[in-house]
Amino acid sequence: MAAVILSNGEGGVGMTAAIAALAAGGSAMDAVEAGIRVVERDPSVRSVGLGGAPNILGEMECDAAIMCGRTRRTGAVGALKQYLHAISVARQVMERTPHVMIVGEGASRFAAEIGAERAEMLSDQARADYEQWLAQHVSPAARAGWPDVPLAALVRPPMGSSESRGTVAYLVRTGSGELAGGVSTSGWAYKYPGRISDSCIIGAGLYADDRYGAAACTHTGEMIIRAGLARAVVSHMQQGGSVEDACREAFDDLKTLKGGTLGPVILHALDREGNPCVLTTGNDGDIPYWLWREGMSEPERHMPVKQG
């Protein structure tokens, strides 16, 4: 069977690197990491890595996870500061430690230990946008005491902000049937410090199992976490459902959530044969995804199926 790479809209700039990794004999994990690293260092992608959106204090905190479908081993980092490639740090959590996830100061300490690349993650444009946000949403009295003021009431749902809900997601199947997935994000723009997204929670934003398939999710992370969405998709495939049926079943369950933060969700999935399905709740505009199969001269751009 042919190799397959599926990525969301933000992942388009990394597809060439992911394809090259497979062509060079790399694993599915290698292709996932290679594709996501390109996105993380591209400041034009305003929701991932360099140039992404900071927290409410103007600090970039990045989340990432990677998963091997053959072993179901995983690595993840949350609220990682001052390091360019969260996806690579996440992979090293898997390969060098007995842990699955390291967050906050521990994640930065680990990144330093392994010699990960440091960077000033807040681009000039992201800094200007943050300053504009402060001026529009924080009172002069609060700004006078900034940052030693109560923050919770200032955190707003990110509806209408394109850099608030983005994540780069990659799912890869090799010709031999090896599956892997990865996700990376700077998370909710102007979030409360320390907020963790679904991207670094295995079973929520990411899951991969060679026996059945793989899934990765983007956008409203609070909903994705509550539904355990990626694992739910793979579970439906485990029970014999097609990739399309599995995605629809998981989306039907997602729609039963009540209260809390609710918003758009986009779900990306591959079954064990590499058949794709991408569904969206349909209320977040037209966001494409990218698909490449071995033998294609270049990736194809497609639109997800809307399931409101």
Secondary structure per residue as TSV (DSSP state, phi and psi in degrees):
chain	resnum	aa	ss	phi	psi
A	1	M	-	360.0	154.9
A	2	A	-	-81.0	150.5
A	3	A	-	-69.5	151.6
A	4	V	E	-138.5	138.9
A	5	I	E	-126.3	126.9
A	6	L	E	-120.6	128.1
A	7	S	E	-138.2	153.8
A	8	N	E	-80.4	-177.5
A	9	G	G	-56.4	-43.0
A	10	E	G	-64.1	-22.8
A	11	G	G	-81.9	-4.0
A	12	G	G	-55.8	-39.5
A	13	V	G	-68.5	-15.4
A	14	G	G	-101.1	-3.0
A	15	M	H	-61.6	-40.5
A	16	T	H	-60.0	-41.7
A	17	A	H	-67.6	-38.8
A	18	A	H	-64.9	-43.5
A	19	I	H	-62.4	-42.7
A	20	A	H	-62.7	-36.6
A	21	A	H	-62.3	-42.7
A	22	L	H	-66.9	-41.5
A	23	A	H	-61.9	-29.7
A	24	A	T	-83.6	3.5
A	25	G	T	93.1	11.2
A	26	G	-	-72.6	164.4
A	27	S	-	-80.1	173.2
A	28	A	H	-60.3	-39.3
A	29	M	H	-61.1	-41.5
A	30	D	H	-61.4	-42.3
A	31	A	H	-66.5	-41.9
A	32	V	H	-58.5	-49.8
A	33	E	H	-64.2	-42.8
A	34	A	H	-62.2	-43.9
A	35	G	H	-66.0	-44.1
A	36	I	H	-69.8	-34.7
A	37	R	H	-59.2	-38.1
A	38	V	H	-62.9	-42.0
A	39	V	H	-66.8	-41.1
A	40	E	H	-62.0	-29.1
A	41	R	T	-99.6	8.5
A	42	D	-	-97.7	108.2
A	43	P	T	-69.2	-10.9
A	44	S	T	-76.7	-15.6
A	45	V	S	-89.0	103.4
A	46	R	T	-84.8	9.4
A	47	S	T	-127.3	6.6
A	48	V	S	-141.0	132.3
A	49	G	S	56.4	-139.2
A	50	L	T	-56.9	122.9
A	51	G	T	85.8	2.7
A	52	G	-	-68.6	-175.2
A	53	A	-	-90.1	133.2
A	54	P	-	-82.4	175.6
A	55	N	-	-78.0	-174.9
A	56	I	T	-67.4	-17.3
A	57	L	T	-94.5	4.0
A	58	G	S	83.6	17.8
A	59	E	-	-105.6	133.9
A	60	M	-	-80.0	124.8
A	61	E	-	-126.4	115.5
A	62	C	E	-107.4	144.4
A	63	D	E	-119.2	145.8
A	64	A	E	-159.2	155.8
A	65	A	E	-150.4	154.7
A	66	I	E	-141.2	146.1
A	67	M	E	-142.4	135.8
A	68	C	E	-95.6	119.8
A	69	G	T	-72.4	-22.5
A	70	R	T	-72.0	-45.6
A	71	T	T	-102.6	-16.3
A	72	R	-	59.5	26.8
A	73	R	-	-79.0	148.5
A	74	T	E	-141.1	158.0
A	75	G	E	-141.7	142.9
A	76	A	E	-150.4	151.3
A	77	V	E	-131.4	148.2
A	78	G	E	-133.1	142.7
A	79	A	E	53.5	42.5
A	80	L	E	-78.7	128.8
A	81	K	-	-113.6	142.2
A	82	Q	S	69.1	22.6
A	83	Y	B	-129.9	136.4
A	84	L	S	-73.5	-40.5
A	85	H	-	-115.4	84.8
A	86	A	H	-61.3	-33.9
A	87	I	H	-64.4	-37.3
A	88	S	H	-72.8	-36.2
A	89	V	H	-65.0	-40.4
A	90	A	H	-60.6	-42.5
A	91	R	H	-63.6	-37.7
A	92	Q	H	-71.8	-27.8
A	93	V	H	-57.2	-43.5
A	94	M	H	-66.0	-43.5
A	95	E	H	-86.1	-23.1
A	96	R	H	-114.3	-9.7
A	97	T	S	-128.9	165.7
A	98	P	S	-84.1	5.9
A	99	H	-	-97.3	167.6
A	100	V	S	-101.9	-39.7
A	101	M	E	-138.2	137.5
A	102	I	E	-128.9	135.0
A	103	V	E	-129.7	164.3
A	104	G	H	59.9	-136.8
A	105	E	H	-60.0	-35.0
A	106	G	H	-64.0	-37.6
A	107	A	H	-64.7	-42.6
A	108	S	H	-67.0	-38.3
A	109	R	H	-63.1	-44.7
A	110	F	H	-63.0	-42.7
A	111	A	H	-58.7	-40.0
A	112	A	H	-65.2	-41.2
A	113	E	H	-60.8	-37.1
A	114	I	T	-90.4	1.9
A	115	G	T	74.8	29.2
A	116	A	-	-63.7	156.1
A	117	E	-	-76.1	120.0
A	118	R	B	-81.7	154.8
A	119	A	-	-160.3	152.6
A	120	E	-	-80.7	105.1
A	121	M	-	-81.5	-18.4
A	122	L	-	-89.4	109.4
A	123	S	-	-71.3	165.5
A	124	D	H	-59.0	-41.0
A	125	Q	H	-67.2	-42.3
A	126	A	H	-64.7	-37.5
A	127	R	H	-66.1	-41.7
A	128	A	H	-64.5	-40.7
A	129	D	H	-63.9	-39.4
A	130	Y	H	-64.4	-44.8
A	131	E	H	-61.8	-38.5
A	132	Q	H	-66.1	-39.7
A	133	W	H	-62.3	-44.4
A	134	L	H	-57.3	-46.7
A	135	A	H	-62.9	-33.5
A	136	Q	H	-84.0	-29.9
A	137	H	H	-118.5	-9.9
A	138	V	S	-115.6	128.8
A	139	S	-	-65.6	156.0
A	140	P	H	-56.9	-36.5
A	141	A	H	-64.3	-42.8
A	142	A	H	-68.0	-38.8
A	143	R	H	-66.1	-30.2
A	144	A	H	-65.6	-30.9
A	145	G	T	-101.5	7.3
A	146	W	T	-62.5	136.1
A	147	P	T	-98.4	9.5
A	148	D	S	-84.9	60.4
A	149	V	S	-136.4	159.6
A	150	P	-	-61.0	133.4
A	151	L	-	-106.5	-26.5
A	152	A	G	-55.9	-42.6
A	153	A	G	-69.9	-13.9
A	154	L	G	-89.4	-13.9
A	155	V	-	-79.2	124.8
A	156	R	-	-118.3	147.9
A	157	P	-	-56.1	142.0
A	158	P	-	-86.0	25.6
A	159	M	T	-62.2	133.7
A	160	G	T	88.1	-0.1
A	161	S	-	-112.1	111.2
A	162	S	T	-65.3	-26.4
A	163	E	T	-88.5	4.3
A	164	S	T	-89.7	-25.8
A	165	R	S	-115.1	-0.4
A	166	G	-	-77.3	152.3
A	167	T	-	-152.0	145.3
A	168	V	E	-93.2	131.8
A	169	A	E	-129.9	133.6
A	170	Y	E	-129.3	134.8
A	171	L	E	-124.9	131.1
A	172	V	E	-130.8	134.7
A	173	R	E	-123.3	126.6
A	174	T	-	-82.3	169.0
A	175	G	T	-63.3	-21.7
A	176	S	T	-89.7	0.0
A	177	G	S	95.7	9.6
A	178	E	-	-78.8	127.8
A	179	L	E	-110.1	146.6
A	180	A	E	-153.2	159.0
A	181	G	E	-145.6	157.6
A	182	G	E	-154.3	152.3
A	183	V	E	-142.4	150.3
A	184	S	E	-152.0	142.1
A	185	T	E	-159.7	155.2
A	186	S	-	-92.1	-6.3
A	187	G	-	81.7	-169.7
A	188	W	S	-57.1	123.2
A	189	A	T	-62.2	131.9
A	190	Y	T	60.9	38.0
A	191	K	-	-74.1	166.3
A	192	Y	-	-66.1	137.4
A	193	P	T	-55.2	132.9
A	194	G	T	90.4	-3.9
A	195	R	-	-61.5	131.7
A	196	I	-	-106.7	137.0
A	197	S	-	-91.7	172.6
A	198	D	G	-65.3	-20.6
A	199	S	G	-60.8	-30.8
A	200	C	G	-101.1	7.4
A	201	I	S	-105.3	107.9
A	202	I	B	-64.8	133.2
A	203	G	T	97.8	-22.0
A	204	A	T	-97.2	-74.0
A	205	G	T	-86.0	-9.8
A	206	L	E	-157.8	139.9
A	207	Y	E	-160.1	142.9
A	208	A	E	-146.0	135.6
A	209	D	E	-149.0	113.8
A	210	D	T	-52.7	-29.4
A	211	R	T	-71.0	-24.2
A	212	Y	T	-132.9	-45.2
A	213	G	E	157.2	-168.5
A	214	A	E	-147.3	154.2
A	215	A	E	-147.3	149.4
A	216	A	E	-144.2	144.5
A	217	C	E	-124.1	153.9
A	218	T	E	-137.8	166.0
A	219	H	E	88.9	-120.8
A	220	T	-	-74.7	91.8
A	221	G	H	-62.9	-33.8
A	222	E	H	-60.3	-39.3
A	223	M	H	-68.6	-43.1
A	224	I	H	-62.2	-39.7
A	225	I	H	-64.5	-47.5
A	226	R	H	-60.9	-33.4
A	227	A	H	-91.6	-9.0
A	228	G	T	52.2	49.9
A	229	L	H	-65.2	-47.5
A	230	A	H	-63.9	-43.3
A	231	R	H	-66.0	-34.7
A	232	A	H	-61.9	-42.2
A	233	V	H	-60.4	-48.6
A	234	V	H	-65.2	-35.7
A	235	S	H	-62.4	-40.6
A	236	H	H	-65.0	-37.2
A	237	M	H	-67.8	-37.0
A	238	Q	H	-59.2	-34.4
A	239	Q	T	-81.1	2.1
A	240	G	T	107.5	-1.0
A	241	G	-	-74.6	151.0
A	242	S	-	-68.1	167.1
A	243	V	H	-62.9	-36.7
A	244	E	H	-66.8	-46.2
A	245	D	H	-63.1	-39.3
A	246	A	H	-62.6	-43.2
A	247	C	H	-65.2	-41.4
A	248	R	H	-67.7	-39.6
A	249	E	H	-61.7	-44.7
A	250	A	H	-65.1	-38.0
A	251	F	H	-67.7	-37.9
A	252	D	H	-60.7	-39.0
A	253	D	H	-69.0	-39.7
A	254	L	H	-56.7	-38.9
A	255	K	T	-69.3	-12.5
A	256	T	T	-84.6	-5.6
A	257	L	-	-62.8	139.6
A	258	K	-	-124.5	140.1
A	259	G	S	71.1	-178.4
A	260	G	S	69.8	-164.2
A	261	T	S	-80.5	119.5
A	262	L	-	-121.9	143.9
A	263	G	-	-176.6	-167.1
A	264	P	-	-71.1	150.5
A	265	V	E	-139.0	139.8
A	266	I	E	-122.9	130.9
A	267	L	E	-116.6	129.1
A	268	H	E	-118.3	134.9
A	269	A	E	-148.4	151.8
A	270	L	E	-129.3	140.0
A	271	D	E	-87.4	-179.1
A	272	R	T	-69.2	-17.6
A	273	E	T	-88.7	-4.6
A	274	G	-	92.0	11.6
A	275	N	-	-75.2	130.6
A	276	P	E	-96.1	158.3
A	277	C	E	-149.3	131.9
A	278	V	E	-130.5	119.0
A	279	L	E	-118.6	148.2
A	280	T	E	-131.4	150.7
A	281	T	-	-67.6	-12.8
A	282	G	S	86.3	5.8
A	283	N	-	-117.0	32.0
A	284	D	S	-135.3	32.9
A	285	G	-	76.2	-167.4
A	286	D	-	-101.8	98.9
A	287	I	-	-112.6	119.2
A	288	P	-	-80.9	173.1
A	289	Y	E	-133.6	169.3
A	290	W	E	-121.0	137.4
A	291	L	E	-134.2	131.6
A	292	W	E	-131.1	133.1
A	293	R	E	-117.4	145.1
A	294	E	T	-52.1	130.0
A	295	G	T	106.0	-20.2
A	296	M	-	-73.2	143.6
A	297	S	S	-74.8	-27.3
A	298	E	S	-158.4	162.0
A	299	P	-	-65.0	151.9
A	300	E	E	-102.7	143.5
A	301	R	E	-97.8	126.5
A	302	H	E	-129.7	165.5
A	303	M	-	-108.6	141.6
A	304	P	-	-70.0	160.1
A	305	V	E	-82.8	133.5
A	306	K	E	-88.0	128.4
A	307	Q	-	-132.4	92.7
A	308	G	-	-73.1	360.0
